């Protein structure tokens, strides 16, 4: 009996799943990933392929892949085969089905989700087995992707976030001598239009398995549709494939637009690049530089990959007019550049809150609080790293007005004082809160059962940006990421 088999000695599949030594599996996967990073850094591509093969054929890798797809939010969402792995026995049996030989992915189940602009975004849902296979090969692909990625790419990457991307945007436009012009770039239908030929030629993973995923097609209204381009939104590995496709643009810009002497003086083009998924910004010393040199270069780079810029969303802006990126606005006010929640993001949030209150006009107070709190808390935490105090106060006022209308509508015959005493309560000398009191009687108890989150009470906490060259799969960076986790825990406890 080998080491991996000995981790699960029980004969019953359900018991075997429960007895899997997950810490050992994770350690073995991490160890192989660290070796892949080292081989990638040394340029030993044959060694990288050998280690990837070893990882994708190991029990630990297959077990971790099954665990991921059976413990995430989509664990109960089936593909076209309508199968889910909901029991320990089915999960353990699934480990042995993740084999390259004879593997043939099934078409994706096509569904549509609403976008912020009112349009519909197509989403492909793979079967559980295809999701697990993608998760397995992603374990072997991510270490390579992280080692070769653009330094200032932040979307869909481990240990990176939107807060890191925004902080880097501030770094490149917020200093006294920073660039004044910004190219706001958006790629049209990025996931749907990436060239299959380019991916098969350049993505460092098993070509046969990748080809099968790309050509699997999708089912809609019981009809099979072929896929000739793009990587499906909804696949676990799709964001990494998109990142690998777009990587290289930052290096190209740095190599092309270096400091150079012009008329005996040193000229700095101030070209900097920040990307989050398919949204990016490029700074420049002048509008002409971005329009005549940078933008054409970006278009040529994308064209090789079957992509093009969106004319509607791509524009060049002066920092004094400000620009929106990831729901936040960066704009120079005098000598300072301030980052605030964008007007569009603020409007969308308030409309979401108003809509939730209107849809629950007959709900009791506790249920309404339960519906609103995750929305308010999530929005406030997203913006807590920037200059958001004024936005938080405005949100508090708008939410109060909406709740007051909700309460007045429910009790239109009651006097104002009665409504206020019924739904708003205060503990000690604090401010009145939209809350439910224990027993429903203020005189009998002063304990609050449920209360509404107040965005104005969210503390502003400066985000510490991840180092651009930090690699979570590199053993040399282990201590750095452990320190960052400690900082995040301290921040969440404030």
VENPE-V337453 format. One record per residue. N is the residue number from 1. D_CENTER is the distance of its C-alpha to the mean C-alpha in whole Angstrom. Layout:
BEGIN
n=N d_center=D_CENTER
n=N d_center=D_CENTER
END
This chain:
BEGIN
n=1 d_center=41
n=2 d_center=39
n=3 d_center=36
n=4 d_center=33
n=5 d_center=36
n=6 d_center=37
n=7 d_center=34
n=8 d_center=35
n=9 d_center=38
n=10 d_center=39
n=11 d_center=40
n=12 d_center=38
n=13 d_center=35
n=14 d_center=33
n=15 d_center=35
n=16 d_center=34
n=17 d_center=30
n=18 d_center=31
n=19 d_center=32
n=20 d_center=30
n=21 d_center=29
n=22 d_center=26
n=23 d_center=26
n=24 d_center=28
n=25 d_center=26
n=26 d_center=23
n=27 d_center=25
n=28 d_center=27
n=29 d_center=23
n=30 d_center=22
n=31 d_center=26
n=32 d_center=25
n=33 d_center=22
n=34 d_center=24
n=35 d_center=27
n=36 d_center=24
n=37 d_center=23
n=38 d_center=27
n=39 d_center=28
n=40 d_center=25
n=41 d_center=26
n=42 d_center=30
n=43 d_center=30
n=44 d_center=31
n=45 d_center=29
n=46 d_center=32
n=47 d_center=31
n=48 d_center=27
n=49 d_center=28
n=50 d_center=30
n=51 d_center=28
n=52 d_center=25
n=53 d_center=28
n=54 d_center=29
n=55 d_center=26
n=56 d_center=25
n=57 d_center=29
n=58 d_center=28
n=59 d_center=29
n=60 d_center=26
n=61 d_center=23
n=62 d_center=24
n=63 d_center=24
n=64 d_center=21
n=65 d_center=20
n=66 d_center=21
n=67 d_center=20
n=68 d_center=17
n=69 d_center=17
n=70 d_center=20
n=71 d_center=18
n=72 d_center=15
n=73 d_center=14
n=74 d_center=16
n=75 d_center=19
n=76 d_center=21
n=77 d_center=20
n=78 d_center=22
n=79 d_center=23
n=80 d_center=26
n=81 d_center=28
n=82 d_center=27
n=83 d_center=27
n=84 d_center=25
n=85 d_center=25
n=86 d_center=26
n=87 d_center=29
n=88 d_center=29
n=89 d_center=32
n=90 d_center=30
n=91 d_center=27
n=92 d_center=29
n=93 d_center=31
n=94 d_center=28
n=95 d_center=28
n=96 d_center=31
n=97 d_center=30
n=98 d_center=27
n=99 d_center=29
n=100 d_center=29
n=101 d_center=33
n=102 d_center=33
n=103 d_center=30
n=104 d_center=29
n=105 d_center=26
n=106 d_center=26
n=107 d_center=25
n=108 d_center=22
n=109 d_center=22
n=110 d_center=21
n=111 d_center=20
n=112 d_center=19
n=113 d_center=16
n=114 d_center=17
n=115 d_center=15
n=116 d_center=16
n=117 d_center=19
n=118 d_center=21
n=119 d_center=20
n=120 d_center=19
n=121 d_center=16
n=122 d_center=18
n=123 d_center=16
n=124 d_center=17
n=125 d_center=18
n=126 d_center=19
n=127 d_center=22
n=128 d_center=22
n=129 d_center=23
n=130 d_center=21
n=131 d_center=18
n=132 d_center=20
n=133 d_center=21
n=134 d_center=18
n=135 d_center=17
n=136 d_center=20
n=137 d_center=20
n=138 d_center=16
n=139 d_center=18
n=140 d_center=20
n=141 d_center=18
n=142 d_center=15
n=143 d_center=18
n=144 d_center=19
n=145 d_center=16
n=146 d_center=16
n=147 d_center=19
n=148 d_center=20
n=149 d_center=16
n=150 d_center=17
n=151 d_center=17
n=152 d_center=15
n=153 d_center=12
n=154 d_center=9
n=155 d_center=6
n=156 d_center=5
n=157 d_center=8
n=158 d_center=9
n=159 d_center=11
n=160 d_center=9
n=161 d_center=7
n=162 d_center=7
n=163 d_center=11
n=164 d_center=12
n=165 d_center=11
n=166 d_center=13
n=167 d_center=16
n=168 d_center=16
n=169 d_center=17
n=170 d_center=20
n=171 d_center=21
n=172 d_center=22
n=173 d_center=23
n=174 d_center=25
n=175 d_center=28
n=176 d_center=31
n=177 d_center=31
n=178 d_center=28
n=179 d_center=28
n=180 d_center=28
n=181 d_center=27
n=182 d_center=23
n=183 d_center=22
n=184 d_center=19
n=185 d_center=18
n=186 d_center=17
n=187 d_center=17
n=188 d_center=19
n=189 d_center=17
n=190 d_center=16
n=191 d_center=15
n=192 d_center=18
n=193 d_center=20
n=194 d_center=20
n=195 d_center=23
n=196 d_center=24
n=197 d_center=27
n=198 d_center=25
n=199 d_center=22
n=200 d_center=25
n=201 d_center=27
n=202 d_center=24
n=203 d_center=21
n=204 d_center=23
n=205 d_center=23
n=206 d_center=25
n=207 d_center=26
n=208 d_center=28
n=209 d_center=25
n=210 d_center=23
n=211 d_center=26
n=212 d_center=26
n=213 d_center=22
n=214 d_center=22
n=215 d_center=26
n=216 d_center=25
n=217 d_center=25
n=218 d_center=24
n=219 d_center=26
n=220 d_center=27
n=221 d_center=30
n=222 d_center=31
n=223 d_center=31
n=224 d_center=30
n=225 d_center=28
n=226 d_center=28
n=227 d_center=25
n=228 d_center=26
n=229 d_center=23
n=230 d_center=19
n=231 d_center=17
n=232 d_center=16
n=233 d_center=13
n=234 d_center=13
n=235 d_center=14
n=236 d_center=12
n=237 d_center=13
n=238 d_center=13
n=239 d_center=9
n=240 d_center=12
n=241 d_center=15
n=242 d_center=13
n=243 d_center=12
n=244 d_center=16
n=245 d_center=17
n=246 d_center=16
n=247 d_center=17
n=248 d_center=21
n=249 d_center=21
n=250 d_center=20
n=251 d_center=23
n=252 d_center=25
n=253 d_center=25
n=254 d_center=26
n=255 d_center=29
n=256 d_center=30
n=257 d_center=30
n=258 d_center=32
n=259 d_center=34
n=260 d_center=38
n=261 d_center=41
n=262 d_center=42
n=263 d_center=46
n=264 d_center=46
n=265 d_center=43
n=266 d_center=40
n=267 d_center=37
n=268 d_center=33
n=269 d_center=31
n=270 d_center=28
n=271 d_center=26
n=272 d_center=22
n=273 d_center=19
n=274 d_center=15
n=275 d_center=12
n=276 d_center=9
n=277 d_center=8
n=278 d_center=12
n=279 d_center=12
n=280 d_center=15
n=281 d_center=18
n=282 d_center=21
n=283 d_center=23
n=284 d_center=27
n=285 d_center=31
n=286 d_center=32
n=287 d_center=31
n=288 d_center=33
n=289 d_center=31
n=290 d_center=28
n=291 d_center=30
n=292 d_center=32
n=293 d_center=31
n=294 d_center=27
n=295 d_center=26
n=296 d_center=29
n=297 d_center=27
n=298 d_center=24
n=299 d_center=25
n=300 d_center=27
n=301 d_center=24
n=302 d_center=22
n=303 d_center=25
n=304 d_center=26
n=305 d_center=23
n=306 d_center=24
n=307 d_center=21
n=308 d_center=22
n=309 d_center=21
n=310 d_center=21
n=311 d_center=24
n=312 d_center=24
n=313 d_center=20
n=314 d_center=22
n=315 d_center=24
n=316 d_center=25
n=317 d_center=26
n=318 d_center=28
n=319 d_center=26
n=320 d_center=29
n=321 d_center=27
n=322 d_center=24
n=323 d_center=21
n=324 d_center=17
n=325 d_center=14
n=326 d_center=11
n=327 d_center=13
n=328 d_center=15
n=329 d_center=19
n=330 d_center=20
n=331 d_center=24
n=332 d_center=27
n=333 d_center=30
n=334 d_center=33
n=335 d_center=32
n=336 d_center=29
n=337 d_center=25
n=338 d_center=24
n=339 d_center=20
n=340 d_center=20
n=341 d_center=18
n=342 d_center=19
n=343 d_center=21
n=344 d_center=19
n=345 d_center=17
n=346 d_center=19
n=347 d_center=21
n=348 d_center=19
n=349 d_center=18
n=350 d_center=22
n=351 d_center=23
n=352 d_center=20
n=353 d_center=22
n=354 d_center=26
n=355 d_center=25
n=356 d_center=24
n=357 d_center=28
n=358 d_center=30
n=359 d_center=29
n=360 d_center=30
n=361 d_center=33
n=362 d_center=35
n=363 d_center=33
n=364 d_center=34
n=365 d_center=33
n=366 d_center=31
n=367 d_center=29
n=368 d_center=28
n=369 d_center=27
n=370 d_center=25
n=371 d_center=23
n=372 d_center=22
n=373 d_center=21
n=374 d_center=18
n=375 d_center=17
n=376 d_center=19
n=377 d_center=18
n=378 d_center=14
n=379 d_center=15
n=380 d_center=17
n=381 d_center=15
n=382 d_center=12
n=383 d_center=15
n=384 d_center=17
n=385 d_center=17
n=386 d_center=19
n=387 d_center=22
n=388 d_center=21
n=389 d_center=25
n=390 d_center=26
n=391 d_center=23
n=392 d_center=23
n=393 d_center=27
n=394 d_center=27
n=395 d_center=24
n=396 d_center=27
n=397 d_center=30
n=398 d_center=28
n=399 d_center=27
n=400 d_center=31
n=401 d_center=32
n=402 d_center=31
n=403 d_center=32
n=404 d_center=35
n=405 d_center=35
n=406 d_center=34
n=407 d_center=37
n=408 d_center=40
n=409 d_center=39
n=410 d_center=39
n=411 d_center=43
n=412 d_center=44
n=413 d_center=48
n=414 d_center=47
n=415 d_center=47
n=416 d_center=45
n=417 d_center=45
n=418 d_center=45
n=419 d_center=42
n=420 d_center=41
n=421 d_center=42
n=422 d_center=41
n=423 d_center=37
n=424 d_center=37
n=425 d_center=38
n=426 d_center=38
n=427 d_center=38
n=428 d_center=41
n=429 d_center=41
n=430 d_center=37
n=431 d_center=36
n=432 d_center=36
n=433 d_center=33
n=434 d_center=32
n=435 d_center=33
n=436 d_center=35
n=437 d_center=38
n=438 d_center=39
n=439 d_center=42
n=440 d_center=41
n=441 d_center=44
n=442 d_center=43
n=443 d_center=47
n=444 d_center=47
n=445 d_center=43
n=446 d_center=41
n=447 d_center=38
n=448 d_center=35
n=449 d_center=33
n=450 d_center=30
n=451 d_center=29
n=452 d_center=27
n=453 d_center=24
n=454 d_center=25
n=455 d_center=23
n=456 d_center=25
n=457 d_center=26
n=458 d_center=22
n=459 d_center=23
n=460 d_center=22
n=461 d_center=20
n=462 d_center=20
n=463 d_center=17
n=464 d_center=18
n=465 d_center=16
n=466 d_center=15
n=467 d_center=18
n=468 d_center=17
n=469 d_center=19
n=470 d_center=18
n=471 d_center=17
n=472 d_center=17
n=473 d_center=19
n=474 d_center=22
n=475 d_center=24
n=476 d_center=25
n=477 d_center=22
n=478 d_center=22
n=479 d_center=24
n=480 d_center=22
n=481 d_center=19
n=482 d_center=21
n=483 d_center=22
n=484 d_center=18
n=485 d_center=18
n=486 d_center=21
n=487 d_center=20
n=488 d_center=17
n=489 d_center=19
n=490 d_center=22
n=491 d_center=20
n=492 d_center=19
n=493 d_center=22
n=494 d_center=23
END
